[in-house]
């Protein structure tokens, strides 16, 4: 009887995975067929800035709702254009409202991408790449929330890759959500603030100067460095109390 229940459970899980894969492929195909990527370019956003500003003034709630849904879809499907959307958010909504909207939309989309990656790929990745993924699991278990926090602060790691890779680890989705919310905030504010000067932006790469990237790297390494220094101090003084942010893990 138990074997039958297990078999039914496996079949249901497989059917769900197939349905999700079909849905994702369908959305990707629709994105390409309708050439929606043309609307997620810097040139289009700059050319349409006045029109968007007028639309926002006349239909504030509608524009915020549509923008949020589009942003969540783009980030959850790991589509190109999130950076441009963030800049557009700054141009349309301003610094503070834009930061609030993008912060929540990007984190929700990232968490959806992480959960989909976990549901579809984690069992396969854990069994196929045991050694490599075990190192990541070890770092997450050792450093806790600091590990993900550092990844989020350093912009040299694409956010969509972090979403998918962390999805196959054992970190809880709750921890992933709130750490991503906090860790992505500095980068979000940089792009939102740049959006206020949209007319002066010629390219996305031009926004991130070497000095700015270096500043982000230092910012990302700061929490890990502090934790290591305090841990070293405690070990030398005989204090073994654990420090750091606590996080829950699930298999």
C-alpha positions in Angstrom: 0.0 0.0 0.0 2.8 2.4 0.9 4.6 1.6 -2.3 1.5 2.5 -4.3 1.3 5.8 -2.4 4.9 6.5 -3.1 4.5 5.7 -6.7 1.5 8.0 -7.0 3.5 10.8 -5.3 6.4 10.3 -7.7 4.1 10.5 -10.7 2.4 13.7 -9.4 5.8 15.3 -8.8 7.0 14.3 -12.3 3.8 15.7 -13.8 4.2 19.0 -12.0 7.8 19.3 -13.1 6.8 18.6 -16.7 4.0 21.2 -16.5 6.4 23.8 -15.1 9.0 23.1 -17.8 6.3 23.5 -20.5 5.1 26.7 -18.9 8.7 28.2 -18.8 9.5 27.1 -22.3 6.2 28.5 -23.5 6.8 31.9 -21.9 10.3 32.0 -23.3 9.0 31.2 -26.8 6.3 33.9 -26.4 8.9 36.4 -25.4 11.0 35.7 -28.5 8.1 35.3 -31.0 6.6 38.6 -29.9 10.0 40.3 -29.8 9.3 41.6 -26.4 13.0 42.1 -25.7 12.8 45.3 -27.8 10.9 46.9 -25.0 13.6 46.0 -22.4 16.3 48.1 -24.0 17.9 51.3 -22.8 17.1 53.1 -26.1 13.4 52.2 -25.9 13.1 53.3 -22.2 14.8 56.6 -23.0 12.6 57.3 -26.0 9.5 56.5 -24.0 10.3 58.3 -20.8 7.9 61.2 -21.4 5.0 58.9 -22.3 5.6 56.7 -19.2 5.8 59.7 -17.0 2.4 61.0 -18.3 0.8 57.6 -18.0 2.1 57.3 -14.4 0.7 60.7 -13.5 -2.8 59.8 -14.9 -3.0 56.1 -13.8 -0.6 55.7 -10.9 -1.9 52.5 -9.4 -2.3 50.8 -12.8 1.3 51.7 -13.9 2.8 50.5 -10.5 0.8 47.2 -10.8 1.8 46.5 -14.4 5.4 47.4 -13.8 5.6 45.2 -10.7 4.1 42.2 -12.5 6.4 42.6 -15.5 9.5 42.9 -13.2 8.5 39.8 -11.3 8.1 37.8 -14.5 11.4 39.0 -16.0 13.4 38.1 -12.9 11.6 34.9 -12.1 12.2 33.7 -15.7 15.8 35.0 -15.7 15.1 37.1 -18.8 17.5 39.8 -19.9 16.3 43.3 -19.1 16.1 43.5 -15.3 18.8 46.2 -15.1 16.9 48.3 -17.7 13.7 47.9 -15.9 15.3 49.0 -12.7 16.6 52.2 -14.4 13.2 52.7 -15.8 11.8 52.5 -12.3 14.0 55.3 -11.2 13.0 57.4 -14.2 9.3 56.9 -13.7 8.9 56.6 -9.9 11.8 58.5 -8.5 14.4 57.3 -5.9 12.4 56.3 -2.9 9.2 54.9 -4.5 11.2 53.3 -7.2 13.5 51.6 -4.7 10.6 50.3 -2.7 8.8 48.8 -5.8 11.9 47.3 -7.3 13.3 46.0 -4.0 10.2 43.9 -3.4 9.5 43.0 -7.1 13.1 41.8 -7.7 13.2 39.8 -4.4 9.9 38.1 -5.1 11.0 37.3 -8.7 14.3 36.0 -7.5 12.7 33.8 -4.8 10.3 32.3 -7.5 13.3 31.5 -9.7 15.1 30.0 -6.7 12.1 27.8 -5.8 11.6 26.7 -9.4 15.3 25.8 -9.7 15.0 23.8 -6.4 11.9 21.9 -7.5 13.2 21.0 -11.0 16.9 20.6 -10.5 18.0 20.1 -6.9 17.7 16.3 -6.7 19.4 15.9 -10.1 22.2 18.3 -9.3 22.8 17.0 -5.8 23.2 13.5 -7.2 25.0 14.4 -10.4 27.5 17.0 -9.0 27.8 15.7 -5.4 31.3 17.0 -4.8 30.9 20.5 -6.2 27.5 21.1 -4.7 28.6 19.8 -1.3 31.2 22.5 -1.2 28.6 25.1 -1.7 26.4 23.5 0.9 29.3 23.4 3.3 30.0 27.2 2.8 26.3 28.0 3.4 26.1 25.9 6.5 29.4 27.3 7.8 28.8 31.0 7.0 25.0 31.0 7.2 23.3 34.0 5.8 26.6 35.9 5.4 27.5 33.7 2.4 24.4 34.7 0.4 24.6 38.2 1.7 28.1 38.6 0.3 27.1 37.2 -3.1 24.2 39.6 -3.3 26.4 42.6 -2.4 29.0 42.0 -5.2 27.6 42.9 -8.6 30.2 40.9 -10.5 28.0 37.8 -9.9 24.8 37.9 -12.1 21.8 37.8 -9.9 20.0 35.2 -12.0 22.9 32.8 -11.6 22.8 33.2 -7.9 19.0 32.5 -7.9 19.5 29.2 -9.8 22.6 28.0 -8.0 21.3 28.7 -4.5 18.1 26.9 -5.5 19.9 23.6 -5.6 21.4 24.1 -2.1 19.8 23.5 1.3 19.2 27.1 2.3 15.6 27.9 3.2 13.5 30.0 0.9 12.7 32.4 3.9 16.4 33.0 4.5 17.0 33.4 0.8 14.2 36.0 0.5 15.1 38.3 3.4 18.9 38.1 2.7 18.2 38.9 -1.0 16.0 41.8 0.0 18.7 43.4 2.1 21.7 42.3 0.0 20.3 43.6 -3.3 19.2 46.9 -1.8 22.5 48.9 -2.4 22.7 47.8 -6.1 19.0 48.5 -6.6 19.5 52.1 -5.3 22.5 52.7 -7.6 20.4 51.8 -10.6 17.3 53.6 -9.4 19.3 56.7 -8.7 20.9 56.5 -12.2 17.4 56.2 -13.7 16.7 59.8 -12.5 19.4 60.9 -14.9 18.2 58.6 -17.7 19.0 61.1 -20.5 22.7 61.0 -19.6 23.0 57.2 -19.6 24.5 55.9 -22.8 25.0 52.2 -21.8 24.6 49.9 -18.8 28.3 49.2 -18.7 29.0 52.8 -18.5 27.2 53.1 -15.2 29.5 50.7 -13.4 32.9 52.3 -13.3 35.9 50.2 -12.0 35.9 52.3 -8.8 32.2 51.6 -8.2 32.6 47.9 -8.8 35.6 47.8 -6.5 33.5 49.6 -3.8 30.8 46.9 -4.2 33.4 44.2 -3.8 34.7 45.7 -0.6 31.2 46.1 0.6 30.4 42.4 -0.2 33.6 41.2 1.6 33.0 43.3 4.7 30.5 41.0 6.5 32.6 37.8 6.0 35.8 39.7 7.0 34.2 40.9 10.2 32.9 37.5 11.1 36.3 35.9 10.5 38.0 38.5 12.6 35.6 38.1 15.5 35.7 34.3 15.3 39.5 34.5 15.4 39.4 36.8 18.4 37.0 34.5 20.2 39.1 31.4 19.5 42.2 33.0 20.8 40.5 34.3 24.0 38.8 31.0 24.6 35.3 32.2 23.9 33.5 29.7 21.8 30.1 31.4 21.6 28.8 31.2 18.0 28.2 34.5 16.2 26.5 35.5 13.0 23.1 35.4 11.5 21.1 32.3 12.2 19.4 30.6 9.3 17.2 27.5 9.0 17.9 24.8 6.4 15.7 22.2 4.9 16.4 19.2 2.8 
